[in-house]
Amino acid sequence: MLDAFSRAVVAADASTSVVSDINSLKQFIAAGNRRLDAVNAIASNASCMVSDAVAGMICENQGLIQAGGNCYPNRRMAACLRDAEIILRYVTYALLAGDASVLDDRCLNGLKETYAALGVPTTSTVRAVQIMKAQAAAHIQDTPSEARAGARLRKMGTPVVEDRCASLVAEAGSYFDRVIAALS
Amino acid sequence: MKSVITTVVAAADAAGRFPSTSDLESVQGSIQRASARLEAAEKLAKNLDAVAQEAYDACIKKYPYLNNPGEANSTDTYKAKCLRDIKHYLRLIQYCLVVGGTGPLDEWGIAGQREVYRSLGLPTAPYVAALSFARNRGCAPRDMSAQALTEYNALLDYAINSLS
């Protein structure tokens, strides 16, 4: 498992040279608290994100919860919720480390084959991941939809920066895209 | 590679939970200490060749027998290899400063080092002399800030300990 720092070291070691690009690491340090806020925003809302993403996936494809569907009976629905949480958890780890290696090694490696063997439909899984990607962006920007959340609206209330952590939103999005690419 | 962040992630993963507040706090602590480390890494990267050359010269001065025929510093090829080895140690120390842990030194420097030197018939005392010279050569604030120098010296001590 690597993080942003050890990734730089491994890359430098491949050419037997010192780590010369210190400035990008300094930026990682300078924006460190934003990153921690972003991780905290996802971790604090994880169970809600997971259940909403799976519910959204089922809303769009009711066949999943009818007899013969992949979210029927409860045992398989529970497995589905568990898997969505696992994927979100590894994306969160990757966001914390600033590197995708933990996601690749511990979550995505062999996931597609496992799902194929178990008969899990890829398109539905990808849809749930897409919903989680949008949710993660909203939580990192701290802009949950007021129209839809109503009385249950919850904001993290961290100090808002000018660009609403655009680079972190993009980075988190890239990890979700990695999951989607690995599944399809 | 072991660092504060990967240790935290590995522990959270073993327990199957999202990063907790205390996990994030320990990462934040490591981030706050990181600027000194990165300063030392930046300065060392800039001057690595000079630091290595001085350390090499000092150790040959201390152990002139190494220049005798058949010894480790006797031919031009051997001389170049000796200097290269010192550079390797300094480079690994720079990696450790970047990562914020001793992982690179442990994995790429220290693991197997004793066996290699024994089978090649190399003495470790000159390495200790070279790294000790570098250890005592650094000076704050001339070379880097005091905090950065502390981090740098601690890693040199770690490498010296592994060799002695």
Interface residues (C-beta under 8 A of the other chain):
Chain A: M1 L2 D3 F5 S6 A8 V9 V10 A12 D13 T16 S17 V18 V19 S20 I22 L25 K26 I29 G32 N33 L36 V39 N40 I42 A43 A46 R89 T92 Y93 L96 A97 G98 V102 R106
Chain B: M1 S3 I5 T6 V8 V9 A10 A12 D13 G16 R17 F18 P19 S20 T21 L24 V27 Q28 I31 A34 S35 L38 A41 E42 L44 A45 L48 R91 Q94 Y95 V98 V99 G100 G103 P104 W108
